[in-house]
Amino acid sequence: MLLPLADYERIFLTVKAILDAEDAMTAHACQFFALMGAAILFTHYGVRAKPAFGAAFLLLDEETKDILSYGRVEGNTISSDDKRYHAWLDTGDYVIDFMAPLYGEAMRAKGYTKVVPRLVLQHSKSSLAPSIFDLKKRGDCFLAPNNALSQYMVSYYLGERQHRDMIETAVRWYRKPPEPMDVVQTTGRKGVAHTLALGQSIIDGIW
């Protein structure tokens, strides 16, 4: 894996704390997990990770063939747009989704009632399924990045000052484990003071 589990979880908890403080729909904020995650990876690890937007599919259950899906499937055609998409990071050799531990919450909002474990998603690109029809094992993942959508969405979100402030907060606050992270005061996008504190470990393992 590209990142040790402790580092992945620390980045996940950092972004989650910032989004929760803003009363965001955290389990649906894949774009911010990607944007803040990319900034943290570059600043603290020297890793260049590109936010990718597009369609994404992950096999949740081998027996029932339940699939976590973002995007649109029409016959053999996979598509995504600014309403139907997911966001993740592409480092060149790996894909990383820092929102993955919240898949269960995202699925429950769609009416899915089964328990989805809080797991890390960090796959080598060579291990990704070649199509949605090749999802065989639990955790198999197919990603269909949309380059035009990625450029538009990154430009759109970075064009907002409040979003850039959130990213800057994530980068300044973050510390690599095992170094502790302080409880800090920050001003949110509505001018309201927030207390940021890292949450408890909630990750159960790896997809």
Rosetta blueprint (number, residue, H / E / L):
1 M L
2 L L
3 L L
4 P L
5 L H
6 A H
7 D H
8 Y H
9 E H
10 R H
11 I H
12 F H
13 L H
14 T H
15 V H
16 K H
17 A H
18 I H
19 L H
20 D H
21 A H
22 E L
23 D L
24 A L
25 M L
26 T H
27 A H
28 H H
29 A L
30 C H
31 Q H
32 F H
33 F H
34 A H
35 L H
36 M H
37 G H
38 A H
39 A H
40 I H
41 L H
42 F H
43 T H
44 H H
45 Y H
46 G L
47 V L
48 R L
49 A L
50 K E
51 P E
52 A E
53 F E
54 G E
55 A E
56 A E
57 F E
58 L E
59 L E
60 L L
61 D L
62 E L
63 E L
64 T L
65 K L
66 D L
67 I E
68 L E
69 S E
70 Y E
71 G L
72 R E
73 V E
74 E E
75 G L
76 N L
77 T E
78 I E
79 S E
80 S L
81 D L
82 D L
83 K L
84 R L
85 Y L
86 H E
87 A E
88 W E
89 L E
90 D E
91 T L
92 G L
93 D L
94 Y E
95 V E
96 I E
97 D E
98 F L
99 M L
100 A H
101 P H
102 L H
103 Y H
104 G H
105 E H
106 A H
107 M H
108 R H
109 A L
110 K L
111 G L
112 Y L
113 T L
114 K L
115 V L
116 V L
117 P L
118 R L
119 L E
120 V E
121 L E
122 Q E
123 H E
124 S E
125 K H
126 S H
127 S H
128 L L
129 A L
130 P L
131 S L
132 I H
133 F H
134 D H
135 L L
136 K L
137 K L
138 R L
139 G L
140 D L
141 C E
142 F E
143 L E
144 A E
145 P E
146 N L
147 N H
148 A H
149 L H
150 S H
151 Q H
152 Y H
153 M H
154 V H
155 S H
156 Y H
157 Y H
158 L H
159 G L
160 E L
161 R H
162 Q H
163 H H
164 R H
165 D H
166 M H
167 I H
168 E H
169 T H
170 A H
171 V H
172 R H
173 W H
174 Y L
175 R L
176 K L
177 P L
178 P L
179 E L
180 P L
181 M L
182 D L
183 V L
184 V E
185 Q E
186 T E
187 T E
188 G L
189 R L
190 K L
191 G L
192 V L
193 A E
194 H E
195 T E
196 L E
197 A L
198 L L
199 G L
200 Q L
201 S L
202 I L
203 I L
204 D L
205 G E
206 I E
207 W L
